[in-house]
């Protein structure tokens, strides 16, 4: 009798288990069906920004395009060429950057850019790991080549010349002063991006972007240098070299040098976290470099209080490399298209929301800052 009762209990439990499993399975199937058969407009609405498919190993292409698409200066600049067949690369760039700001798109392909570069003789190896910094150099060469004939016919200081100027291009002044005779030499150079080195302390867990920039701009001592004014008399002398941004671009691209080589010939990736401010005040940093011993409390420290500052920049995108120095994956943090106070983490065609705190303190490889509109204060 007990045995029969036990068997009935077991059968009842089996039926209940089957019912639970069946219910869960049915719910899963319904959920999947709703997702796959959901109206395409509804699915697209759930995306904050469009993704980019990765056919092969093109995450380095995707991450750079997503970052440029987050900078309105690059979007509007490249849009000028999106209907012009004479500029195959710039036309492709204009098209893809506009589409990456259309949230009705779910995911796109970066093949249009890869094909346009091939037309210009750049053959990207999309089946092996590539570096996004090297790709930026390729982009820089490609748009310079296409714009070169145009710059020969347009006055660079005119409105037309200003309109076609690459948003990330600026000028930096290199100034060298002799310690012995105070003789000064100065050179003005073009730049398209700024590469920042970490201090020699490789165990530093974190550093701010401002600290990196101050190291970049502070006077560098050159020992045993040759002064064209006095070295013929005094021999080699000590000189100081400083760098100063002379013409600020619409968009700053900062690159953090994360590859370090040891005397043994081995290399490794520096894992230091970079603290990125949402608002970067380059005028304030220049004042610190000019007056290193001044009381910092006398200098304005709140970017929102500087009403006439044309050297105030806002963070728009960050590229992060996940992995070691030999292989890994590039992702982009960029602002939401509709709500600029929100951020998204974009890994190829996968788009997820991310808190600004995670963006502001990360292992940044590249950071994109654009001239800020003073009248609008962003919140997160």
Protein Blocks (a to p, Z undefined) as FASTA:
>chain_A
ZZmmmmmmmmmmmmmmmmmmmmmmmmmmmmmmmmmmgcfklmmmmpmbdcdddehjaklm
mmmmmmmmmpmklmmmmmmmmmcfklmmlmmmmmmmmmmmcckbfbdcfklmmmmmmmno
pacdfkbccdfklmmmmmmmmmmmmmmmmmmmpcfkbmklmmmpcfkbccdddddddfkl
opacddddddfbdcddddfblmlmbdcfklmmmmmmmccddehiacfklmmmnopadddd
ddddfbdcfbdcddddfbdcdfkopacddfbdcdddfbdcfklmmmmmmmmmbcfklpcf
bfklmmblckbccdfbdcddeddfkbccdddddddfklmmbccddehjaccdddfklmmp
ccdfbdcdddddfklccdZZ
